[in-house]
Amino acid sequence: MSLKKGMKVKVCIGRDKGKTGEIIEINRSMNRAKVKQVNMVKKHKKPTKENKGGIISLEGSIHISNLKKIDSVKEKAKK
């Protein structure tokens, strides 16, 4: 499947099944992608001089085989 940054996709497997979003980042070597506001994980950050520490939420990566491309005209998931 040819997925690119900025494409609309739908998650078909996992705890975020049925959610849709836009691809932010793709890692082709590991076959994984990050989708906007999907698969959110908590990350503990240590405080530094520049940044305040605490718990922040980030997008986790999802395997490409668990994503379906959405047709922009019909808003339906394609294989």
Jmol script that loads the backbone (N, CA, C; Angstrom):
load data "model"
ATOM      1  N   MET A   1       0.847  -1.169   0.000  1.00  0.00           N
ATOM      2  CA  MET A   1       0.000   0.000   0.000  1.00  0.00           C
ATOM      3  C   MET A   1       0.901   1.245   0.000  1.00  0.00           C
ATOM      4  N   SER A   2       0.532   2.237  -0.759  1.00  0.00           N
ATOM      5  CA  SER A   2       1.342   3.446  -0.822  1.00  0.00           C
ATOM      6  C   SER A   2       0.725   4.518   0.072  1.00  0.00           C
ATOM      7  N   LEU A   3       1.258   4.644   1.265  1.00  0.00           N
ATOM      8  CA  LEU A   3       0.816   5.680   2.193  1.00  0.00           C
ATOM      9  C   LEU A   3       1.848   6.794   2.202  1.00  0.00           C
ATOM     10  N   LYS A   4       1.372   8.019   2.312  1.00  0.00           N
ATOM     11  CA  LYS A   4       2.252   9.175   2.333  1.00  0.00           C
ATOM     12  C   LYS A   4       1.851  10.093   3.476  1.00  0.00           C
ATOM     13  N   LYS A   5       2.767  10.948   3.866  1.00  0.00           N
ATOM     14  CA  LYS A   5       2.518  11.923   4.909  1.00  0.00           C
ATOM     15  C   LYS A   5       1.381  12.852   4.459  1.00  0.00           C
ATOM     16  N   GLY A   6       0.427  13.079   5.353  1.00  0.00           N
ATOM     17  CA  GLY A   6      -0.691  13.966   5.041  1.00  0.00           C
ATOM     18  C   GLY A   6      -1.945  13.247   4.571  1.00  0.00           C
ATOM     19  N   MET A   7      -1.861  11.938   4.282  1.00  0.00           N
ATOM     20  CA  MET A   7      -3.036  11.174   3.843  1.00  0.00           C
ATOM     21  C   MET A   7      -3.973  10.898   5.004  1.00  0.00           C
ATOM     22  N   LYS A   8      -5.267  10.796   4.703  1.00  0.00           N
ATOM     23  CA  LYS A   8      -6.263  10.426   5.695  1.00  0.00           C
ATOM     24  C   LYS A   8      -6.349   8.906   5.747  1.00  0.00           C
ATOM     25  N   VAL A   9      -6.320   8.342   6.969  1.00  0.00           N
ATOM     26  CA  VAL A   9      -6.388   6.899   7.145  1.00  0.00           C
ATOM     27  C   VAL A   9      -7.366   6.554   8.259  1.00  0.00           C
ATOM     28  N   LYS A  10      -7.779   5.294   8.253  1.00  0.00           N
ATOM     29  CA  LYS A  10      -8.665   4.768   9.284  1.00  0.00           C
ATOM     30  C   LYS A  10      -7.966   3.574   9.927  1.00  0.00           C
ATOM     31  N   VAL A  11      -8.048   3.480  11.267  1.00  0.00           N
ATOM     32  CA  VAL A  11      -7.436   2.368  11.994  1.00  0.00           C
ATOM     33  C   VAL A  11      -8.431   1.213  11.982  1.00  0.00           C
ATOM     34  N   CYS A  12      -7.981   0.015  11.570  1.00  0.00           N
ATOM     35  CA  CYS A  12      -8.890  -1.123  11.450  1.00  0.00           C
ATOM     36  C   CYS A  12      -8.656  -2.197  12.510  1.00  0.00           C
ATOM     37  N   ILE A  13      -7.567  -2.125  13.277  1.00  0.00           N
ATOM     38  CA  ILE A  13      -7.274  -3.113  14.317  1.00  0.00           C
ATOM     39  C   ILE A  13      -6.668  -2.396  15.515  1.00  0.00           C
ATOM     40  N   GLY A  14      -7.001  -2.854  16.722  1.00  0.00           N
ATOM     41  CA  GLY A  14      -6.380  -2.310  17.930  1.00  0.00           C
ATOM     42  C   GLY A  14      -7.368  -1.561  18.799  1.00  0.00           C
ATOM     43  N   ARG A  15      -6.847  -0.935  19.846  1.00  0.00           N
ATOM     44  CA  ARG A  15      -7.728  -0.255  20.792  1.00  0.00           C
ATOM     45  C   ARG A  15      -8.339   1.014  20.214  1.00  0.00           C
ATOM     46  N   ASP A  16      -7.741   1.570  19.166  1.00  0.00           N
ATOM     47  CA  ASP A  16      -8.269   2.758  18.510  1.00  0.00           C
ATOM     48  C   ASP A  16      -9.005   2.415  17.219  1.00  0.00           C
ATOM     49  N   LYS A  17      -9.559   1.214  17.152  1.00  0.00           N
ATOM     50  CA  LYS A  17     -10.260   0.746  15.959  1.00  0.00           C
ATOM     51  C   LYS A  17     -11.407   1.694  15.606  1.00  0.00           C
ATOM     52  N   GLY A  18     -11.482   2.071  14.336  1.00  0.00           N
ATOM     53  CA  GLY A  18     -12.548   2.937  13.865  1.00  0.00           C
ATOM     54  C   GLY A  18     -12.189   4.412  13.840  1.00  0.00           C
ATOM     55  N   LYS A  19     -11.115   4.809  14.500  1.00  0.00           N
ATOM     56  CA  LYS A  19     -10.718   6.215  14.504  1.00  0.00           C
ATOM     57  C   LYS A  19     -10.045   6.574  13.196  1.00  0.00           C
ATOM     58  N   THR A  20     -10.211   7.831  12.796  1.00  0.00           N
ATOM     59  CA  THR A  20      -9.577   8.317  11.579  1.00  0.00           C
ATOM     60  C   THR A  20      -8.647   9.473  11.920  1.00  0.00           C
ATOM     61  N   GLY A  21      -7.677   9.695  11.061  1.00  0.00           N
ATOM     62  CA  GLY A  21      -6.748  10.783  11.273  1.00  0.00           C
ATOM     63  C   GLY A  21      -5.806  10.941  10.100  1.00  0.00           C
ATOM     64  N   GLU A  22      -4.917  11.905  10.236  1.00  0.00           N
ATOM     65  CA  GLU A  22      -3.960  12.229   9.189  1.00  0.00           C
ATOM     66  C   GLU A  22      -2.583  11.696   9.581  1.00  0.00           C
ATOM     67  N   ILE A  23      -1.849  11.170   8.631  1.00  0.00           N
ATOM     68  CA  ILE A  23      -0.515  10.638   8.901  1.00  0.00           C
ATOM     69  C   ILE A  23       0.449  11.801   9.134  1.00  0.00           C
ATOM     70  N   ILE A  24       1.156  11.742  10.272  1.00  0.00           N
ATOM     71  CA  ILE A  24       2.131  12.770  10.630  1.00  0.00           C
ATOM     72  C   ILE A  24       3.530  12.367  10.179  1.00  0.00           C
ATOM     73  N   GLU A  25       3.859  11.092  10.400  1.00  0.00           N
ATOM     74  CA  GLU A  25       5.226  10.623  10.165  1.00  0.00           C
ATOM     75  C   GLU A  25       5.180   9.159   9.748  1.00  0.00           C
ATOM     76  N   ILE A  26       6.088   8.756   8.847  1.00  0.00           N
ATOM     77  CA  ILE A  26       6.175   7.362   8.412  1.00  0.00           C
ATOM     78  C   ILE A  26       7.610   6.877   8.585  1.00  0.00           C
ATOM     79  N   ASN A  27       7.750   5.686   9.174  1.00  0.00           N
ATOM     80  CA  ASN A  27       9.057   5.039   9.304  1.00  0.00           C
ATOM     81  C   ASN A  27       9.036   3.813   8.389  1.00  0.00           C
ATOM     82  N   ARG A  28       9.577   3.955   7.202  1.00  0.00           N
ATOM     83  CA  ARG A  28       9.517   2.886   6.193  1.00  0.00           C
ATOM     84  C   ARG A  28      10.350   1.667   6.573  1.00  0.00           C
ATOM     85  N   SER A  29      11.447   1.849   7.284  1.00  0.00           N
ATOM     86  CA  SER A  29      12.296   0.706   7.635  1.00  0.00           C
ATOM     87  C   SER A  29      11.605  -0.226   8.625  1.00  0.00           C
ATOM     88  N   MET A  30      10.757   0.311   9.505  1.00  0.00           N
ATOM     89  CA  MET A  30      10.048  -0.518  10.485  1.00  0.00           C
ATOM     90  C   MET A  30       8.586  -0.731  10.110  1.00  0.00           C
ATOM     91  N   ASN A  31       8.128  -0.177   8.960  1.00  0.00           N
ATOM     92  CA  ASN A  31       6.736  -0.283   8.495  1.00  0.00           C
ATOM     93  C   ASN A  31       5.745   0.245   9.521  1.00  0.00           C
ATOM     94  N   ARG A  32       6.025   1.406  10.081  1.00  0.00           N
ATOM     95  CA  ARG A  32       5.159   1.996  11.086  1.00  0.00           C
ATOM     96  C   ARG A  32       4.855   3.444  10.725  1.00  0.00           C
ATOM     97  N   ALA A  33       3.705   3.946  11.219  1.00  0.00           N
ATOM     98  CA  ALA A  33       3.304   5.323  10.952  1.00  0.00           C
ATOM     99  C   ALA A  33       2.698   5.928  12.211  1.00  0.00           C
ATOM    100  N   LYS A  34       2.801   7.247  12.337  1.00  0.00           N
ATOM    101  CA  LYS A  34       2.157   7.978  13.420  1.00  0.00           C
ATOM    102  C   LYS A  34       0.974   8.723  12.830  1.00  0.00           C
ATOM    103  N   VAL A  35      -0.193   8.573  13.484  1.00  0.00           N
ATOM    104  CA  VAL A  35      -1.417   9.201  13.016  1.00  0.00           C
ATOM    105  C   VAL A  35      -1.849  10.226  14.055  1.00  0.00           C
ATOM    106  N   LYS A  36      -2.282  11.385  13.591  1.00  0.00           N
ATOM    107  CA  LYS A  36      -2.659  12.493  14.466  1.00  0.00           C
ATOM    108  C   LYS A  36      -3.797  12.093  15.408  1.00  0.00           C
ATOM    109  N   GLN A  37      -3.596  12.261  16.721  1.00  0.00           N
ATOM    110  CA  GLN A  37      -4.574  12.011  17.783  1.00  0.00           C
ATOM    111  C   GLN A  37      -5.053  10.553  17.848  1.00  0.00           C
ATOM    112  N   VAL A  38      -4.209   9.609  17.425  1.00  0.00           N
ATOM    113  CA  VAL A  38      -4.524   8.179  17.513  1.00  0.00           C
ATOM    114  C   VAL A  38      -3.364   7.476  18.213  1.00  0.00           C
ATOM    115  N   ASN A  39      -3.675   6.487  19.054  1.00  0.00           N
ATOM    116  CA  ASN A  39      -2.691   5.716  19.803  1.00  0.00           C
ATOM    117  C   ASN A  39      -1.845   6.631  20.700  1.00  0.00           C
ATOM    118  N   MET A  40      -2.531   7.438  21.499  1.00  0.00           N
ATOM    119  CA  MET A  40      -1.855   8.374  22.392  1.00  0.00           C
ATOM    120  C   MET A  40      -1.214   7.613  23.556  1.00  0.00           C
ATOM    121  N   VAL A  41       0.056   7.943  23.848  1.00  0.00           N
ATOM    122  CA  VAL A  41       0.792   7.326  24.941  1.00  0.00           C
ATOM    123  C   VAL A  41       1.316   8.426  25.855  1.00  0.00           C
ATOM    124  N   LYS A  42       1.503   8.096  27.127  1.00  0.00           N
ATOM    125  CA  LYS A  42       2.029   9.048  28.106  1.00  0.00           C
ATOM    126  C   LYS A  42       3.543   8.918  28.175  1.00  0.00           C
ATOM    127  N   LYS A  43       4.229  10.032  28.243  1.00  0.00           N
ATOM    128  CA  LYS A  43       5.685  10.049  28.329  1.00  0.00           C
ATOM    129  C   LYS A  43       6.075  10.960  29.492  1.00  0.00           C
ATOM    130  N   HIS A  44       6.946  10.444  30.361  1.00  0.00           N
ATOM    131  CA  HIS A  44       7.423  11.214  31.499  1.00  0.00           C
ATOM    132  C   HIS A  44       8.684  11.956  31.082  1.00  0.00           C
ATOM    133  N   LYS A  45       8.671  13.284  31.202  1.00  0.00           N
ATOM    134  CA  LYS A  45       9.811  14.112  30.815  1.00  0.00           C
ATOM    135  C   LYS A  45      10.472  14.689  32.061  1.00  0.00           C
ATOM    136  N   LYS A  46      11.780  14.657  32.077  1.00  0.00           N
ATOM    137  CA  LYS A  46      12.558  15.227  33.170  1.00  0.00           C
ATOM    138  C   LYS A  46      12.692  16.738  32.942  1.00  0.00           C
ATOM    139  N   PRO A  47      12.570  17.552  33.973  1.00  0.00           N
ATOM    140  CA  PRO A  47      12.713  18.990  33.764  1.00  0.00           C
ATOM    141  C   PRO A  47      14.157  19.377  33.417  1.00  0.00           C
ATOM    142  N   THR A  48      14.284  20.335  32.523  1.00  0.00           N
ATOM    143  CA  THR A  48      15.591  20.881  32.159  1.00  0.00           C
ATOM    144  C   THR A  48      15.531  22.396  32.322  1.00  0.00           C
ATOM    145  N   LYS A  49      16.618  23.071  32.010  1.00  0.00           N
ATOM    146  CA  LYS A  49      16.629  24.530  32.114  1.00  0.00           C
ATOM    147  C   LYS A  49      15.656  25.175  31.122  1.00  0.00           C
ATOM    148  N   GLU A  50      15.550  24.584  29.939  1.00  0.00           N
ATOM    149  CA  GLU A  50      14.694  25.149  28.901  1.00  0.00           C
ATOM    150  C   GLU A  50      13.232  24.699  29.022  1.00  0.00           C
ATOM    151  N   ASN A  51      13.014  23.426  29.379  1.00  0.00           N
ATOM    152  CA  ASN A  51      11.670  22.849  29.361  1.00  0.00           C
ATOM    153  C   ASN A  51      11.205  22.448  30.752  1.00  0.00           C
ATOM    154  N   LYS A  52       9.924  22.628  30.959  1.00  0.00           N
ATOM    155  CA  LYS A  52       9.309  22.177  32.202  1.00  0.00           C
ATOM    156  C   LYS A  52       9.054  20.680  32.086  1.00  0.00           C
ATOM    157  N   GLY A  53       9.255  19.945  33.150  1.00  0.00           N
ATOM    158  CA  GLY A  53       9.046  18.499  33.127  1.00  0.00           C
ATOM    159  C   GLY A  53       7.585  18.152  33.343  1.00  0.00           C
ATOM    160  N   GLY A  54       7.299  16.861  33.434  1.00  0.00           N
ATOM    161  CA  GLY A  54       5.944  16.395  33.687  1.00  0.00           C
ATOM    162  C   GLY A  54       5.556  15.258  32.764  1.00  0.00           C
ATOM    163  N   ILE A  55       4.273  14.953  32.775  1.00  0.00           N
ATOM    164  CA  ILE A  55       3.736  13.878  31.941  1.00  0.00           C
ATOM    165  C   ILE A  55       3.082  14.513  30.721  1.00  0.00           C
ATOM    166  N   ILE A  56       3.531  14.118  29.534  1.00  0.00           N
ATOM    167  CA  ILE A  56       2.961  14.640  28.293  1.00  0.00           C
ATOM    168  C   ILE A  56       2.402  13.495  27.461  1.00  0.00           C
ATOM    169  N   SER A  57       1.457  13.811  26.588  1.00  0.00           N
ATOM    170  CA  SER A  57       0.861  12.812  25.694  1.00  0.00           C
ATOM    171  C   SER A  57       1.440  12.970  24.299  1.00  0.00           C
ATOM    172  N   LEU A  58       1.845  11.849  23.710  1.00  0.00           N
ATOM    173  CA  LEU A  58       2.393  11.817  22.358  1.00  0.00           C
ATOM    174  C   LEU A  58       1.685  10.740  21.549  1.00  0.00           C
ATOM    175  N   GLU A  59       1.763  10.866  20.224  1.00  0.00           N
ATOM    176  CA  GLU A  59       1.225   9.815  19.362  1.00  0.00           C
ATOM    177  C   GLU A  59       2.214   8.664  19.287  1.00  0.00           C
ATOM    178  N   GLY A  60       1.715   7.448  19.487  1.00  0.00           N
ATOM    179  CA  GLY A  60       2.539   6.264  19.313  1.00  0.00           C
ATOM    180  C   GLY A  60       2.426   5.784  17.877  1.00  0.00           C
ATOM    181  N   SER A  61       3.361   4.958  17.449  1.00  0.00           N
ATOM    182  CA  SER A  61       3.330   4.480  16.067  1.00  0.00           C
ATOM    183  C   SER A  61       2.432   3.251  15.938  1.00  0.00           C
ATOM    184  N   ILE A  62       1.882   3.080  14.746  1.00  0.00           N
ATOM    185  CA  ILE A  62       0.984   1.963  14.422  1.00  0.00           C
ATOM    186  C   ILE A  62       1.564   1.270  13.194  1.00  0.00           C
ATOM    187  N   HIS A  63       1.469  -0.049  13.146  1.00  0.00           N
ATOM    188  CA  HIS A  63       1.954  -0.783  11.986  1.00  0.00           C
ATOM    189  C   HIS A  63       1.094  -0.429  10.770  1.00  0.00           C
ATOM    190  N   ILE A  64       1.734  -0.293   9.625  1.00  0.00           N
ATOM    191  CA  ILE A  64       1.057   0.144   8.406  1.00  0.00           C
ATOM    192  C   ILE A  64      -0.049  -0.822   7.983  1.00  0.00           C
ATOM    193  N   SER A  65       0.102  -2.107   8.299  1.00  0.00           N
ATOM    194  CA  SER A  65      -0.913  -3.087   7.904  1.00  0.00           C
ATOM    195  C   SER A  65      -2.224  -2.891   8.655  1.00  0.00           C
ATOM    196  N   ASN A  66      -2.225  -2.124   9.738  1.00  0.00           N
ATOM    197  CA  ASN A  66      -3.432  -1.872  10.515  1.00  0.00           C
ATOM    198  C   ASN A  66      -4.147  -0.602  10.085  1.00  0.00           C
ATOM    199  N   LEU A  67      -3.710   0.009   8.994  1.00  0.00           N
ATOM    200  CA  LEU A  67      -4.305   1.249   8.503  1.00  0.00           C
ATOM    201  C   LEU A  67      -4.934   1.036   7.137  1.00  0.00           C
ATOM    202  N   LYS A  68      -6.040   1.762   6.892  1.00  0.00           N
ATOM    203  CA  LYS A  68      -6.679   1.761   5.582  1.00  0.00           C
ATOM    204  C   LYS A  68      -6.747   3.189   5.077  1.00  0.00           C
ATOM    205  N   LYS A  69      -6.460   3.352   3.794  1.00  0.00           N
ATOM    206  CA  LYS A  69      -6.531   4.661   3.170  1.00  0.00           C
ATOM    207  C   LYS A  69      -7.995   5.055   3.001  1.00  0.00           C
ATOM    208  N   ILE A  70      -8.331   6.326   3.258  1.00  0.00           N
ATOM    209  CA  ILE A  70      -9.703   6.810   3.107  1.00  0.00           C
ATOM    210  C   ILE A  70      -9.795   7.605   1.817  1.00  0.00           C
ATOM    211  N   ASP A  71     -10.825   7.306   1.029  1.00  0.00           N
ATOM    212  CA  ASP A  71     -11.083   8.046  -0.200  1.00  0.00           C
ATOM    213  C   ASP A  71     -11.635   9.415   0.195  1.00  0.00           C
ATOM    214  N   SER A  72     -10.998  10.487  -0.244  1.00  0.00           N
ATOM    215  CA  SER A  72     -11.391  11.834   0.175  1.00  0.00           C
ATOM    216  C   SER A  72     -12.752  12.245  -0.368  1.00  0.00           C
ATOM    217  N   VAL A  73     -13.164  11.718  -1.502  1.00  0.00           N
ATOM    218  CA  VAL A  73     -14.445  12.088  -2.090  1.00  0.00           C
ATOM    219  C   VAL A  73     -15.595  11.352  -1.403  1.00  0.00           C
ATOM    220  N   LYS A  74     -15.463  10.061  -1.238  1.00  0.00           N
ATOM    221  CA  LYS A  74     -16.542   9.244  -0.686  1.00  0.00           C
ATOM    222  C   LYS A  74     -16.451   9.067   0.832  1.00  0.00           C
ATOM    223  N   GLU A  75     -15.292   9.398   1.432  1.00  0.00           N
ATOM    224  CA  GLU A  75     -15.040   9.222   2.868  1.00  0.00           C
ATOM    225  C   GLU A  75     -15.258   7.781   3.309  1.00  0.00           C
ATOM    226  N   LYS A  76     -14.844   6.833   2.455  1.00  0.00           N
ATOM    227  CA  LYS A  76     -14.915   5.413   2.799  1.00  0.00           C
ATOM    228  C   LYS A  76     -13.513   4.845   2.796  1.00  0.00           C
ATOM    229  N   ALA A  77     -13.304   3.817   3.594  1.00  0.00           N
ATOM    230  CA  ALA A  77     -11.992   3.171   3.686  1.00  0.00           C
ATOM    231  C   ALA A  77     -11.789   2.259   2.479  1.00  0.00           C
ATOM    232  N   LYS A  78     -10.609   2.337   1.884  1.00  0.00           N
ATOM    233  CA  LYS A  78     -10.243   1.476   0.770  1.00  0.00           C
ATOM    234  C   LYS A  78      -9.270   0.432   1.247  1.00  0.00           C
ATOM    235  N   LYS A  79      -9.186  -0.663   0.496  1.00  0.00           N
ATOM    236  CA  LYS A  79      -8.210  -1.706   0.835  1.00  0.00           C
ATOM    237  C   LYS A  79      -6.858  -1.301   0.357  1.00  0.00           C
TER     238      LYS A  79
END
end "model"
wireframe off; spacefill off
backbone 0.3
color backbone group
